Amino acid sequence: MVHDADVTWEEGKQICVELGGVMVVPQEEELQHLLAMCSCRWLWIGCNDIKTEGTWVCLDGEGTIDVQDKRWNDGQPNNNYGNQDCAASSASGWHDGDCGSTRKIVCQRPALGPCSRNSTGWIPDKLTDRFFRDTNPQEGSFISFQGGQKAELTFRINPNYNMSTCPDSIQQKMLNNSKGVTIFHPEIHQLINSQLLNNTEYTRLRPYYMPFGYKTKTKFAFKDVQDTLKLFPAKDSIFDFSDEKPRPRCLSCAIIGNGGILNGSKKGEEIDRHDMVFRVNNAVRRNHMHDVGNRTTHYFFFDRSLRGMSANDVPYDKGLIYVFLPCRYNDYKYIAGVVMGKDPKIKVAADTVRILHPDFVRYFHKIWINTPKKTFRPSTGAIMFLTALHAGCDSVSVYGIGHTDDYTYYYYDAKFTSVNWKRSVHDTLAELYILQGLDRIGTIDWYKRDVSSFRTN
């Protein structure tokens, strides 16, 4: 929670209390995120030595902070002029400062106690609260979250949504969690189709750039969108159950990213035992089935997903559902070409394609990721994972998702390849925090292998 105005340290402390929290006490790796969040060079942090000079006490329950703590900048704290009793931070580290000077603040909710998989609170890290927004009462066909610009945090509700009857479902776990209930809204429409999109709906979505709406730098009229959507079935779920193919009472889903952590994992048989198996982008199985399995029920992709993929590796499993993420104007032309046989690498039947609703993608971006970075959108892998989480999977097992330098970039790399995550167009750190938080409270089963940065308990 960011407070816009510059305030004194005591004023900041009181503001955070009134918001139900405390001033943030950042770790080293969080500083850049927090400074970007408040658009400032300096911010107050929740530590002071007002009571006893040299004994720095923090408000978030962390206790006392040693003056040798590596978060202090060189030569700090120095109590310059004898009146610097409150801690502030810049990009270079922590400083002590005059409590009466004014700076920005970021509030967080206080720690709820020791972290464990059985904890009722979701505490992935000290940036937790930027993942949560309070909701306004549902208004007819929409649900709205507090904040945002105009109606960007208003999302259409699927009137056909039904709760799972599985007694141990993700839905039950999230709705019974004190913070999960504020962020988890599987009733939001997941798919867009020609019956759902009329002129009124198009106008509502027009203010937001794709993939969050229908705003583009080139002309993209209602007719352009509608003509493409008419090619595809008017479905509102990525699952295609029927009387002939009934839904299991408890539906298990495996979510397979392409991370190098899967190379040598021998997880193939375990993955294939799930009811549903989701894959994304360059999902090569040939020569890697022992590690990543062979089955695919859902394939997530966008127009550039297949660029590095051989046509022999494009998935065509029986009953496969293709979930498409349109990110720009030409993507609607692309997916039309895919079902019309105009693409040289992939051709699929129109009735197997589902197109993600702009509201659903914007909900992920604004409510779940909620990044201070100027990122393009959530990664396709994160969208796949979050879609499965909301679509009705009762249990979700995650493999090959979560960025780490401990393994090569992709499991199919011929030689070790590393990536500068800081240059990513996605907020990979925020996506990692979400995985950690959900794993900590036991909502998902996340394959972490021996990656220490993935550990959550």
Contacts in CASP RR format, 6 or more apart in sequence:
PFRMAT RR
TARGET T0000
AUTHOR 0000-0000-0000
METHOD contacts of the structure
MODEL  1
MVHDADVTWEEGKQICVELGGVMVVPQEEELQHLLAMCSCRWLWIGCNDI
KTEGTWVCLDGEGTIDVQDKRWNDGQPNNNYGNQDCAASSASGWHDGDCG
STRKIVCQRPALGPCSRNSTGWIPDKLTDRFFRDTNPQEGSFISFQGGQK
AELTFRINPNYNMSTCPDSIQQKMLNNSKGVTIFHPEIHQLINSQLLNNT
EYTRLRPYYMPFGYKTKTKFAFKDVQDTLKLFPAKDSIFDFSDEKPRPRC
LSCAIIGNGGILNGSKKGEEIDRHDMVFRVNNAVRRNHMHDVGNRTTHYF
FFDRSLRGMSANDVPYDKGLIYVFLPCRYNDYKYIAGVVMGKDPKIKVAA
DTVRILHPDFVRYFHKIWINTPKKTFRPSTGAIMFLTALHAGCDSVSVYG
IGHTDDYTYYYYDAKFTSVNWKRSVHDTLAELYILQGLDRIGTIDWYKRD
VSSFRTN
1 16 0 8 1.000
1 19 0 8 1.000
1 21 0 8 1.000
1 106 0 8 1.000
1 107 0 8 1.000
1 108 0 8 1.000
1 129 0 8 1.000
1 130 0 8 1.000
2 37 0 8 1.000
2 38 0 8 1.000
2 104 0 8 1.000
2 105 0 8 1.000
2 106 0 8 1.000
2 107 0 8 1.000
3 12 0 8 1.000
3 15 0 8 1.000
3 16 0 8 1.000
3 104 0 8 1.000
3 105 0 8 1.000
3 106 0 8 1.000
3 107 0 8 1.000
4 104 0 8 1.000
6 102 0 8 1.000
6 103 0 8 1.000
6 104 0 8 1.000
7 15 0 8 1.000
7 44 0 8 1.000
7 102 0 8 1.000
7 103 0 8 1.000
7 104 0 8 1.000
7 105 0 8 1.000
8 99 0 8 1.000
8 100 0 8 1.000
8 101 0 8 1.000
8 102 0 8 1.000
9 44 0 8 1.000
9 48 0 8 1.000
9 86 0 8 1.000
9 99 0 8 1.000
9 100 0 8 1.000
9 103 0 8 1.000
10 99 0 8 1.000
10 100 0 8 1.000
12 23 0 8 1.000
12 44 0 8 1.000
12 105 0 8 1.000
13 22 0 8 1.000
13 23 0 8 1.000
13 46 0 8 1.000
13 59 0 8 1.000
15 105 0 8 1.000
15 107 0 8 1.000
16 22 0 8 1.000
16 23 0 8 1.000
16 105 0 8 1.000
16 107 0 8 1.000
16 108 0 8 1.000
19 107 0 8 1.000
20 107 0 8 1.000
20 109 0 8 1.000
21 107 0 8 1.000
21 108 0 8 1.000
21 109 0 8 1.000
21 110 0 8 1.000
22 46 0 8 1.000
22 59 0 8 1.000
22 60 0 8 1.000
22 107 0 8 1.000
22 108 0 8 1.000
22 109 0 8 1.000
22 110 0 8 1.000
23 44 0 8 1.000
23 45 0 8 1.000
23 46 0 8 1.000
23 59 0 8 1.000
23 60 0 8 1.000
23 105 0 8 1.000
23 106 0 8 1.000
23 107 0 8 1.000
23 108 0 8 1.000
24 34 0 8 1.000
24 43 0 8 1.000
24 45 0 8 1.000
24 46 0 8 1.000
24 60 0 8 1.000
24 105 0 8 1.000
24 106 0 8 1.000
24 107 0 8 1.000
24 108 0 8 1.000
24 126 0 8 1.000
25 45 0 8 1.000
25 46 0 8 1.000
25 47 0 8 1.000
25 58 0 8 1.000
25 59 0 8 1.000
25 60 0 8 1.000
25 62 0 8 1.000
25 126 0 8 1.000
26 34 0 8 1.000
26 45 0 8 1.000
26 71 0 8 1.000
26 89 0 8 1.000
26 126 0 8 1.000
27 71 0 8 1.000
27 125 0 8 1.000
27 126 0 8 1.000
28 70 0 8 1.000
28 71 0 8 1.000
28 93 0 8 1.000
29 429 0 8 1.000
30 125 0 8 1.000
30 126 0 8 1.000
30 127 0 8 1.000
31 89 0 8 1.000
31 91 0 8 1.000
31 93 0 8 1.000
32 91 0 8 1.000
33 127 0 8 1.000
33 372 0 8 1.000
33 373 0 8 1.000
33 429 0 8 1.000
34 43 0 8 1.000
34 89 0 8 1.000
34 106 0 8 1.000
34 127 0 8 1.000
34 372 0 8 1.000
35 41 0 8 1.000
35 43 0 8 1.000
35 89 0 8 1.000
35 90 0 8 1.000
35 91 0 8 1.000
36 372 0 8 1.000
36 373 0 8 1.000
37 106 0 8 1.000
37 130 0 8 1.000
37 372 0 8 1.000
38 104 0 8 1.000
38 105 0 8 1.000
38 106 0 8 1.000
40 103 0 8 1.000
40 104 0 8 1.000
41 90 0 8 1.000
41 91 0 8 1.000
42 88 0 8 1.000
42 89 0 8 1.000
42 90 0 8 1.000
42 103 0 8 1.000
42 104 0 8 1.000
43 88 0 8 1.000
43 89 0 8 1.000
43 103 0 8 1.000
43 104 0 8 1.000
43 105 0 8 1.000
43 106 0 8 1.000
44 86 0 8 1.000
44 87 0 8 1.000
44 88 0 8 1.000
44 103 0 8 1.000
44 104 0 8 1.000
44 105 0 8 1.000
45 87 0 8 1.000
45 88 0 8 1.000
45 89 0 8 1.000
45 94 0 8 1.000
46 58 0 8 1.000
46 59 0 8 1.000
46 60 0 8 1.000
46 87 0 8 1.000
47 56 0 8 1.000
47 57 0 8 1.000
47 58 0 8 1.000
47 59 0 8 1.000
47 65 0 8 1.000
47 86 0 8 1.000
47 87 0 8 1.000
47 94 0 8 1.000
48 56 0 8 1.000
48 57 0 8 1.000
48 85 0 8 1.000
48 86 0 8 1.000
48 87 0 8 1.000
48 99 0 8 1.000
49 55 0 8 1.000
49 56 0 8 1.000
49 57 0 8 1.000
49 77 0 8 1.000
49 85 0 8 1.000
49 96 0 8 1.000
50 85 0 8 1.000
50 86 0 8 1.000
50 99 0 8 1.000
51 57 0 8 1.000
53 79 0 8 1.000
53 85 0 8 1.000
54 67 0 8 1.000
54 77 0 8 1.000
54 79 0 8 1.000
55 64 0 8 1.000
56 64 0 8 1.000
56 65 0 8 1.000
56 66 0 8 1.000
56 67 0 8 1.000
56 77 0 8 1.000
56 87 0 8 1.000
57 63 0 8 1.000
57 64 0 8 1.000
57 65 0 8 1.000
58 64 0 8 1.000
58 65 0 8 1.000
59 110 0 8 1.000
60 108 0 8 1.000
60 110 0 8 1.000
60 111 0 8 1.000
60 126 0 8 1.000
61 110 0 8 1.000
61 111 0 8 1.000
62 111 0 8 1.000
65 71 0 8 1.000
65 87 0 8 1.000
67 77 0 8 1.000
69 94 0 8 1.000
71 89 0 8 1.000
71 93 0 8 1.000
71 94 0 8 1.000
72 93 0 8 1.000
72 94 0 8 1.000
72 95 0 8 1.000
73 90 0 8 1.000
73 92 0 8 1.000
73 93 0 8 1.000
73 94 0 8 1.000
73 95 0 8 1.000
76 93 0 8 1.000
76 94 0 8 1.000
76 95 0 8 1.000
76 96 0 8 1.000
77 84 0 8 1.000
77 87 0 8 1.000
77 94 0 8 1.000
77 95 0 8 1.000
77 96 0 8 1.000
78 84 0 8 1.000
78 96 0 8 1.000
79 85 0 8 1.000
79 96 0 8 1.000
80 96 0 8 1.000
80 97 0 8 1.000
81 98 0 8 1.000
83 98 0 8 1.000
83 99 0 8 1.000
84 96 0 8 1.000
84 97 0 8 1.000
84 98 0 8 1.000
85 96 0 8 1.000
85 97 0 8 1.000
85 99 0 8 1.000
86 96 0 8 1.000
86 97 0 8 1.000
86 98 0 8 1.000
86 99 0 8 1.000
86 100 0 8 1.000
87 94 0 8 1.000
87 95 0 8 1.000
87 96 0 8 1.000
87 97 0 8 1.000
88 94 0 8 1.000
88 95 0 8 1.000
88 96 0 8 1.000
88 97 0 8 1.000
88 103 0 8 1.000
89 95 0 8 1.000
107 129 0 8 1.000
108 126 0 8 1.000
108 127 0 8 1.000
108 128 0 8 1.000
108 129 0 8 1.000
109 128 0 8 1.000
109 129 0 8 1.000
111 123 0 8 1.000
112 119 0 8 1.000
112 120 0 8 1.000
112 121 0 8 1.000
112 123 0 8 1.000
113 119 0 8 1.000
113 123 0 8 1.000
115 123 0 8 1.000
115 440 0 8 1.000
115 456 0 8 1.000
115 457 0 8 1.000
116 440 0 8 1.000
116 457 0 8 1.000
117 439 0 8 1.000
117 440 0 8 1.000
117 441 0 8 1.000
117 442 0 8 1.000
117 456 0 8 1.000
117 457 0 8 1.000
119 440 0 8 1.000
119 441 0 8 1.000
120 177 0 8 1.000
120 178 0 8 1.000
120 441 0 8 1.000
121 177 0 8 1.000
121 178 0 8 1.000
121 179 0 8 1.000
121 441 0 8 1.000
122 128 0 8 1.000
122 177 0 8 1.000
122 178 0 8 1.000
122 179 0 8 1.000
122 180 0 8 1.000
122 437 0 8 1.000
122 438 0 8 1.000
122 440 0 8 1.000
122 441 0 8 1.000
123 437 0 8 1.000
123 440 0 8 1.000
124 131 0 8 1.000
124 433 0 8 1.000
124 434 0 8 1.000
124 436 0 8 1.000
124 437 0 8 1.000
124 440 0 8 1.000
124 456 0 8 1.000
125 433 0 8 1.000
125 436 0 8 1.000
127 430 0 8 1.000
127 433 0 8 1.000
128 179 0 8 1.000
128 433 0 8 1.000
130 370 0 8 1.000
130 372 0 8 1.000
131 183 0 8 1.000
131 367 0 8 1.000
131 368 0 8 1.000
131 370 0 8 1.000
131 430 0 8 1.000
131 433 0 8 1.000
131 434 0 8 1.000
132 179 0 8 1.000
132 180 0 8 1.000
132 182 0 8 1.000
132 183 0 8 1.000
133 145 0 8 1.000
133 146 0 8 1.000
133 147 0 8 1.000
133 153 0 8 1.000
133 182 0 8 1.000
133 183 0 8 1.000
133 367 0 8 1.000
133 370 0 8 1.000
134 145 0 8 1.000
134 146 0 8 1.000
134 182 0 8 1.000
135 143 0 8 1.000
135 144 0 8 1.000
135 145 0 8 1.000
135 146 0 8 1.000
135 182 0 8 1.000
135 185 0 8 1.000
136 143 0 8 1.000
136 144 0 8 1.000
136 145 0 8 1.000
136 146 0 8 1.000
138 157 0 8 1.000
140 157 0 8 1.000
141 156 0 8 1.000
141 157 0 8 1.000
141 159 0 8 1.000
142 154 0 8 1.000
142 155 0 8 1.000
142 156 0 8 1.000
142 157 0 8 1.000
143 154 0 8 1.000
143 155 0 8 1.000
143 157 0 8 1.000
143 185 0 8 1.000
143 187 0 8 1.000
143 188 0 8 1.000
144 151 0 8 1.000
144 153 0 8 1.000
144 154 0 8 1.000
144 155 0 8 1.000
145 153 0 8 1.000
145 154 0 8 1.000
145 366 0 8 1.000
145 367 0 8 1.000
146 153 0 8 1.000
147 153 0 8 1.000
148 366 0 8 1.000
150 207 0 8 1.000
151 204 0 8 1.000
151 207 0 8 1.000
152 207 0 8 1.000
152 208 0 8 1.000
152 212 0 8 1.000
152 362 0 8 1.000
152 366 0 8 1.000
153 366 0 8 1.000
153 367 0 8 1.000
155 185 0 8 1.000
155 188 0 8 1.000
155 189 0 8 1.000
155 359 0 8 1.000
155 360 0 8 1.000
155 362 0 8 1.000
155 363 0 8 1.000
156 188 0 8 1.000
156 189 0 8 1.000
156 196 0 8 1.000
156 201 0 8 1.000
156 357 0 8 1.000
156 359 0 8 1.000
157 187 0 8 1.000
157 188 0 8 1.000
157 189 0 8 1.000
158 187 0 8 1.000
158 188 0 8 1.000
158 189 0 8 1.000
158 190 0 8 1.000
158 236 0 8 1.000
160 236 0 8 1.000
161 186 0 8 1.000
161 187 0 8 1.000
163 171 0 8 1.000
164 170 0 8 1.000
164 171 0 8 1.000
164 172 0 8 1.000
164 250 0 8 1.000
164 251 0 8 1.000
164 392 0 8 1.000
164 394 0 8 1.000
165 249 0 8 1.000
166 172 0 8 1.000
166 249 0 8 1.000
166 250 0 8 1.000
166 251 0 8 1.000
166 394 0 8 1.000
168 250 0 8 1.000
168 394 0 8 1.000
168 395 0 8 1.000
169 250 0 8 1.000
169 392 0 8 1.000
169 394 0 8 1.000
169 395 0 8 1.000
170 389 0 8 1.000
170 392 0 8 1.000
170 393 0 8 1.000
170 394 0 8 1.000
170 395 0 8 1.000
170 396 0 8 1.000
170 443 0 8 1.000
170 444 0 8 1.000
171 184 0 8 1.000
171 186 0 8 1.000
171 392 0 8 1.000
171 394 0 8 1.000
173 441 0 8 1.000
173 442 0 8 1.000
173 443 0 8 1.000
174 180 0 8 1.000
174 181 0 8 1.000
174 184 0 8 1.000
174 443 0 8 1.000
175 181 0 8 1.000
175 184 0 8 1.000
177 441 0 8 1.000
177 443 0 8 1.000
183 367 0 8 1.000
183 368 0 8 1.000
184 389 0 8 1.000
184 390 0 8 1.000
185 363 0 8 1.000
185 390 0 8 1.000
186 389 0 8 1.000
186 390 0 8 1.000
186 391 0 8 1.000
186 392 0 8 1.000
188 357 0 8 1.000
188 359 0 8 1.000
188 360 0 8 1.000
188 363 0 8 1.000
188 390 0 8 1.000
189 196 0 8 1.000
189 236 0 8 1.000
189 357 0 8 1.000
189 359 0 8 1.000
189 360 0 8 1.000
190 236 0 8 1.000
190 237 0 8 1.000
190 238 0 8 1.000
190 356 0 8 1.000
190 357 0 8 1.000
190 360 0 8 1.000
190 387 0 8 1.000
190 390 0 8 1.000
190 391 0 8 1.000
191 235 0 8 1.000
191 236 0 8 1.000
191 237 0 8 1.000
191 238 0 8 1.000
191 354 0 8 1.000
191 355 0 8 1.000
191 356 0 8 1.000
191 357 0 8 1.000
191 360 0 8 1.000
192 229 0 8 1.000
192 355 0 8 1.000
192 356 0 8 1.000
192 357 0 8 1.000
192 358 0 8 1.000
193 229 0 8 1.000
193 232 0 8 1.000
193 233 0 8 1.000
193 234 0 8 1.000
193 235 0 8 1.000
193 236 0 8 1.000
193 355 0 8 1.000
194 226 0 8 1.000
194 229 0 8 1.000
194 230 0 8 1.000
194 232 0 8 1.000
194 234 0 8 1.000
195 234 0 8 1.000
196 234 0 8 1.000
196 236 0 8 1.000
196 357 0 8 1.000
197 222 0 8 1.000
197 225 0 8 1.000
197 226 0 8 1.000
197 229 0 8 1.000
199 222 0 8 1.000
202 214 0 8 1.000
202 222 0 8 1.000
202 225 0 8 1.000
202 226 0 8 1.000
205 213 0 8 1.000
205 214 0 8 1.000
205 358 0 8 1.000
205 359 0 8 1.000
206 213 0 8 1.000
206 214 0 8 1.000
206 215 0 8 1.000
207 213 0 8 1.000
207 215 0 8 1.000
208 214 0 8 1.000
208 215 0 8 1.000
208 358 0 8 1.000
208 362 0 8 1.000
209 215 0 8 1.000
209 216 0 8 1.000
210 216 0 8 1.000
210 326 0 8 1.000
210 327 0 8 1.000
210 328 0 8 1.000
210 329 0 8 1.000
210 331 0 8 1.000
210 358 0 8 1.000
211 325 0 8 1.000
211 326 0 8 1.000
211 327 0 8 1.000
211 328 0 8 1.000
211 356 0 8 1.000
211 358 0 8 1.000
211 361 0 8 1.000
211 362 0 8 1.000
211 377 0 8 1.000
212 358 0 8 1.000
212 361 0 8 1.000
212 362 0 8 1.000
212 365 0 8 1.000
212 366 0 8 1.000
212 377 0 8 1.000
213 358 0 8 1.000
213 362 0 8 1.000
214 220 0 8 1.000
214 225 0 8 1.000
214 358 0 8 1.000
216 328 0 8 1.000
216 329 0 8 1.000
218 329 0 8 1.000
220 329 0 8 1.000
224 329 0 8 1.000
224 332 0 8 1.000
225 332 0 8 1.000
228 332 0 8 1.000
228 333 0 8 1.000
228 335 0 8 1.000
228 336 0 8 1.000
229 355 0 8 1.000
231 336 0 8 1.000
231 339 0 8 1.000
231 350 0 8 1.000
232 339 0 8 1.000
232 350 0 8 1.000
232 351 0 8 1.000
232 353 0 8 1.000
232 354 0 8 1.000
232 355 0 8 1.000
233 350 0 8 1.000
233 351 0 8 1.000
235 354 0 8 1.000
237 391 0 8 1.000
238 298 0 8 1.000
238 321 0 8 1.000
238 323 0 8 1.000
238 354 0 8 1.000
238 387 0 8 1.000
238 391 0 8 1.000
239 247 0 8 1.000
239 251 0 8 1.000
239 276 0 8 1.000
239 321 0 8 1.000
239 391 0 8 1.000
239 392 0 8 1.000
240 319 0 8 1.000
240 321 0 8 1.000
241 247 0 8 1.000
248 275 0 8 1.000
250 394 0 8 1.000
250 395 0 8 1.000
251 275 0 8 1.000
251 276 0 8 1.000
251 392 0 8 1.000
251 393 0 8 1.000
251 394 0 8 1.000
251 395 0 8 1.000
252 273 0 8 1.000
252 274 0 8 1.000
252 275 0 8 1.000
252 276 0 8 1.000
252 393 0 8 1.000
252 394 0 8 1.000
252 395 0 8 1.000
252 397 0 8 1.000
253 274 0 8 1.000
253 275 0 8 1.000
253 276 0 8 1.000
253 277 0 8 1.000
253 278 0 8 1.000
253 388 0 8 1.000
253 393 0 8 1.000
253 395 0 8 1.000
253 396 0 8 1.000
253 397 0 8 1.000
254 271 0 8 1.000
254 274 0 8 1.000
254 276 0 8 1.000
254 277 0 8 1.000
254 278 0 8 1.000
254 397 0 8 1.000
254 399 0 8 1.000
255 278 0 8 1.000
255 384 0 8 1.000
255 385 0 8 1.000
255 388 0 8 1.000
255 396 0 8 1.000
255 397 0 8 1.000
255 398 0 8 1.000
255 399 0 8 1.000
255 401 0 8 1.000
256 262 0 8 1.000
256 271 0 8 1.000
256 277 0 8 1.000
256 278 0 8 1.000
256 279 0 8 1.000
256 280 0 8 1.000
256 283 0 8 1.000
256 292 0 8 1.000
256 293 0 8 1.000
256 399 0 8 1.000
256 400 0 8 1.000
257 279 0 8 1.000
257 280 0 8 1.000
257 283 0 8 1.000
257 381 0 8 1.000
257 384 0 8 1.000
257 399 0 8 1.000
257 400 0 8 1.000
257 401 0 8 1.000
258 280 0 8 1.000
258 281 0 8 1.000
258 282 0 8 1.000
258 283 0 8 1.000
258 284 0 8 1.000
258 400 0 8 1.000
258 410 0 8 1.000
258 411 0 8 1.000
258 412 0 8 1.000
259 400 0 8 1.000
259 401 0 8 1.000
259 402 0 8 1.000
259 407 0 8 1.000
259 409 0 8 1.000
259 410 0 8 1.000
259 411 0 8 1.000
260 400 0 8 1.000
260 407 0 8 1.000
260 408 0 8 1.000
260 409 0 8 1.000
260 410 0 8 1.000
260 411 0 8 1.000
260 413 0 8 1.000
261 400 0 8 1.000
261 402 0 8 1.000
261 404 0 8 1.000
261 406 0 8 1.000
261 407 0 8 1.000
261 411 0 8 1.000
261 447 0 8 1.000
261 449 0 8 1.000
261 451 0 8 1.000
262 288 0 8 1.000
262 291 0 8 1.000
262 292 0 8 1.000
262 399 0 8 1.000
262 400 0 8 1.000
262 411 0 8 1.000
262 447 0 8 1.000
263 288 0 8 1.000
263 291 0 8 1.000
263 407 0 8 1.000
263 408 0 8 1.000
263 411 0 8 1.000
263 412 0 8 1.000
263 413 0 8 1.000
264 290 0 8 1.000
264 291 0 8 1.000
264 411 0 8 1.000
265 291 0 8 1.000
265 292 0 8 1.000
265 399 0 8 1.000
265 411 0 8 1.000
265 447 0 8 1.000
265 449 0 8 1.000
266 290 0 8 1.000
266 291 0 8 1.000
267 291 0 8 1.000
267 292 0 8 1.000
267 293 0 8 1.000
267 399 0 8 1.000
267 447 0 8 1.000
268 289 0 8 1.000
268 290 0 8 1.000
268 291 0 8 1.000
268 292 0 8 1.000
268 293 0 8 1.000
268 294 0 8 1.000
269 293 0 8 1.000
270 397 0 8 1.000
271 277 0 8 1.000
271 292 0 8 1.000
271 293 0 8 1.000
271 295 0 8 1.000
271 397 0 8 1.000
271 399 0 8 1.000
272 293 0 8 1.000
272 294 0 8 1.000
272 295 0 8 1.000
274 397 0 8 1.000
275 297 0 8 1.000
276 297 0 8 1.000
276 298 0 8 1.000
276 388 0 8 1.000
276 393 0 8 1.000
277 293 0 8 1.000
277 295 0 8 1.000
277 296 0 8 1.000
277 297 0 8 1.000
277 298 0 8 1.000
278 296 0 8 1.000
278 297 0 8 1.000
278 298 0 8 1.000
278 299 0 8 1.000
278 300 0 8 1.000
278 384 0 8 1.000
278 388 0 8 1.000
279 296 0 8 1.000
279 298 0 8 1.000
279 299 0 8 1.000
279 300 0 8 1.000
279 315 0 8 1.000
280 299 0 8 1.000
280 300 0 8 1.000
280 301 0 8 1.000
280 305 0 8 1.000
280 380 0 8 1.000
280 381 0 8 1.000
280 384 0 8 1.000
281 300 0 8 1.000
281 301 0 8 1.000
281 305 0 8 1.000
281 309 0 8 1.000
281 380 0 8 1.000
281 381 0 8 1.000
282 305 0 8 1.000
282 306 0 8 1.000
282 308 0 8 1.000
282 309 0 8 1.000
282 313 0 8 1.000
282 410 0 8 1.000
282 412 0 8 1.000
283 296 0 8 1.000
283 299 0 8 1.000
283 309 0 8 1.000
283 313 0 8 1.000
283 315 0 8 1.000
284 309 0 8 1.000
284 313 0 8 1.000
284 412 0 8 1.000
285 292 0 8 1.000
285 293 0 8 1.000
285 294 0 8 1.000
285 296 0 8 1.000
285 313 0 8 1.000
285 315 0 8 1.000
286 312 0 8 1.000
286 313 0 8 1.000
287 412 0 8 1.000
288 411 0 8 1.000
288 412 0 8 1.000
291 411 0 8 1.000
292 399 0 8 1.000
292 411 0 8 1.000
295 317 0 8 1.000
296 315 0 8 1.000
296 317 0 8 1.000
296 320 0 8 1.000
297 317 0 8 1.000
297 319 0 8 1.000
297 320 0 8 1.000
297 321 0 8 1.000
298 320 0 8 1.000
298 321 0 8 1.000
298 322 0 8 1.000
298 323 0 8 1.000
298 384 0 8 1.000
298 388 0 8 1.000
299 315 0 8 1.000
299 320 0 8 1.000
299 321 0 8 1.000
299 322 0 8 1.000
299 323 0 8 1.000
300 323 0 8 1.000
300 325 0 8 1.000
300 380 0 8 1.000
300 381 0 8 1.000
300 383 0 8 1.000
300 384 0 8 1.000
300 387 0 8 1.000
301 322 0 8 1.000
301 323 0 8 1.000
301 324 0 8 1.000
301 325 0 8 1.000
301 380 0 8 1.000
302 324 0 8 1.000
302 325 0 8 1.000
302 326 0 8 1.000
302 327 0 8 1.000
302 331 0 8 1.000
302 380 0 8 1.000
303 326 0 8 1.000
303 327 0 8 1.000
303 328 0 8 1.000
303 330 0 8 1.000
303 331 0 8 1.000
303 334 0 8 1.000
303 335 0 8 1.000
305 380 0 8 1.000
306 314 0 8 1.000
306 345 0 8 1.000
306 346 0 8 1.000
309 345 0 8 1.000
311 344 0 8 1.000
311 345 0 8 1.000
311 346 0 8 1.000
314 345 0 8 1.000
314 346 0 8 1.000
316 348 0 8 1.000
319 352 0 8 1.000
320 352 0 8 1.000
321 352 0 8 1.000
321 353 0 8 1.000
321 354 0 8 1.000
322 348 0 8 1.000
322 352 0 8 1.000
322 353 0 8 1.000
322 354 0 8 1.000
323 354 0 8 1.000
323 355 0 8 1.000
323 356 0 8 1.000
323 384 0 8 1.000
323 387 0 8 1.000
324 331 0 8 1.000
324 335 0 8 1.000
324 353 0 8 1.000
324 354 0 8 1.000
324 355 0 8 1.000
324 356 0 8 1.000
325 331 0 8 1.000
325 356 0 8 1.000
325 361 0 8 1.000
325 380 0 8 1.000
325 383 0 8 1.000
326 332 0 8 1.000
326 335 0 8 1.000
326 355 0 8 1.000
326 356 0 8 1.000
327 376 0 8 1.000
327 377 0 8 1.000
334 343 0 8 1.000
335 353 0 8 1.000
335 355 0 8 1.000
337 343 0 8 1.000
338 346 0 8 1.000
338 347 0 8 1.000
338 348 0 8 1.000
338 353 0 8 1.000
339 347 0 8 1.000
339 348 0 8 1.000
339 349 0 8 1.000
339 350 0 8 1.000
339 353 0 8 1.000
341 347 0 8 1.000
356 383 0 8 1.000
356 387 0 8 1.000
360 387 0 8 1.000
360 390 0 8 1.000
361 377 0 8 1.000
361 378 0 8 1.000
361 383 0 8 1.000
364 378 0 8 1.000
364 382 0 8 1.000
364 383 0 8 1.000
364 386 0 8 1.000
365 371 0 8 1.000
365 377 0 8 1.000
365 378 0 8 1.000
368 378 0 8 1.000
368 386 0 8 1.000
368 434 0 8 1.000
369 375 0 8 1.000
369 378 0 8 1.000
369 382 0 8 1.000
369 427 0 8 1.000
369 430 0 8 1.000
369 431 0 8 1.000
369 434 0 8 1.000
370 430 0 8 1.000
371 427 0 8 1.000
371 430 0 8 1.000
373 427 0 8 1.000
375 424 0 8 1.000
375 425 0 8 1.000
375 426 0 8 1.000
375 427 0 8 1.000
376 425 0 8 1.000
376 426 0 8 1.000
377 383 0 8 1.000
377 426 0 8 1.000
378 386 0 8 1.000
378 426 0 8 1.000
378 427 0 8 1.000
378 431 0 8 1.000
379 426 0 8 1.000
379 428 0 8 1.000
379 431 0 8 1.000
381 401 0 8 1.000
382 401 0 8 1.000
382 426 0 8 1.000
382 431 0 8 1.000
382 434 0 8 1.000
385 396 0 8 1.000
385 398 0 8 1.000
385 401 0 8 1.000
385 435 0 8 1.000
386 434 0 8 1.000
388 396 0 8 1.000
389 396 0 8 1.000
389 438 0 8 1.000
389 444 0 8 1.000
395 445 0 8 1.000
396 443 0 8 1.000
396 444 0 8 1.000
396 445 0 8 1.000
397 444 0 8 1.000
397 445 0 8 1.000
397 446 0 8 1.000
397 447 0 8 1.000
398 435 0 8 1.000
398 444 0 8 1.000
398 445 0 8 1.000
398 446 0 8 1.000
398 447 0 8 1.000
399 447 0 8 1.000
400 411 0 8 1.000
400 447 0 8 1.000
401 435 0 8 1.000
401 446 0 8 1.000
402 428 0 8 1.000
402 431 0 8 1.000
402 432 0 8 1.000
402 435 0 8 1.000
402 454 0 8 1.000
403 419 0 8 1.000
403 421 0 8 1.000
403 424 0 8 1.000
403 428 0 8 1.000
403 431 0 8 1.000
403 432 0 8 1.000
404 451 0 8 1.000
404 453 0 8 1.000
404 454 0 8 1.000
405 418 0 8 1.000
406 450 0 8 1.000
406 451 0 8 1.000
406 453 0 8 1.000
407 449 0 8 1.000
407 451 0 8 1.000
408 415 0 8 1.000
408 416 0 8 1.000
408 417 0 8 1.000
408 418 0 8 1.000
409 417 0 8 1.000
409 418 0 8 1.000
409 419 0 8 1.000
410 417 0 8 1.000
421 428 0 8 1.000
421 429 0 8 1.000
432 453 0 8 1.000
432 454 0 8 1.000
435 444 0 8 1.000
435 446 0 8 1.000
435 454 0 8 1.000
436 454 0 8 1.000
436 456 0 8 1.000
437 456 0 8 1.000
438 444 0 8 1.000
438 446 0 8 1.000
439 445 0 8 1.000
439 446 0 8 1.000
439 448 0 8 1.000
439 456 0 8 1.000
440 456 0 8 1.000
440 457 0 8 1.000
446 454 0 8 1.000
448 454 0 8 1.000
448 455 0 8 1.000
END
